[in-house]
Amino acid sequence: MGLGLPFQGQVLWWTEASYGGGRSGTTQWVSSKVYDARIDTGEICKALRGISSPTICGYISMPSDYSFHLEFVLQNTGGTKSLATNAALRTATNDLNSLCFEVRANEDGATKSYYLVKGCKCKTFNIKASMKNEYICTADFSACSVITASSIGYADPTAIVSTVTYAQFNRPGHVLYKNTNVAIATIVDSVDITINHNITDYFSANNVYKQGAIPGALDVTGTLGISLDDGGKAFFDALWTGLTNVLINLNIGGYDVVRLRNARWNGMSFDVNTSGDMMKVDAPFTAKDITWLST
């Protein structure tokens, strides 16, 4: 038995035909740049105590409350883009697609470990970037079950070619004022968007695994680092009344724009000081919904 070493992991994913049903359809890579993949079991036992002794009397098993955390760089590939949209967007029935992941650990070692994480529905999805940096996607999933194996997992899909571009923040897009084509800021130097699906997990008395994960209210919030053009008067005056669309250009061919519709600014804090820098603000906003546009 040897130590499990870093930099010997991979993550594959599939859509599921039914909740917790496991892999179905096309095998896809998450990304060629996965920064973190973390499986959490949750609490697995509850200690019981009685008045007869200060020590623990016994234990009962808890239902399996798995979760899965994933951080990756968005790329111009079908698999990576599709994963982001499955995590961020609702279906036509206002549900979320159920996903399955295979996490490979110590794959180059003599003994390997494979974790098949089933019934993954996204609780929160975050995409953020700043000037000169890549777009990093962070997704936290509620998971139905986790199955382990030590033998070879599923066959690899086609490798992501080295020429595939990474989403980067060198042309971040526009902030549009009152649903017009007029940008409200000359400079956009950061973006941070979070989608919260407000997932509720459901358990049953006759099963240790989750029986469902149902999305609730959709919350779309974020922050934009923008310049205050001409001293900021136009932006300040629009805080209470300005209806805004936010368009973020991901700079990857064929899948360019994230659109946040019907957004309202949610306050600001700025000062005029001796820093010598331009006037700018990290402006929080709330949006009605989000769409991803192919161009």
Secondary structure, DSSP 4 states (H G I P E B T S, - for coil): --PPPSS--EEEEEE-SSTT---EEEEEES-S-EEEEEEE----EEEEEETTEEEEEEEEEPPP-EEEEEEEE-BSSHHHHHHHHHHH---TTS----EEEEEEESTTSSS-EEEEEEEEEEEEEEEEEETTSB-EEEEEEEESEEEEESS--SPP-PPPPTTPPBPBTTS-EEEEETTSS-BS-S-EEEEEEEEE---EEEEETTEEEEEEEE----EEEEEEEEE-GGGGHHHHHTTTT-EEEEEEE---TT--EEEEEEEEE--------SS-PPPEEEEEEEEEEEEEE--
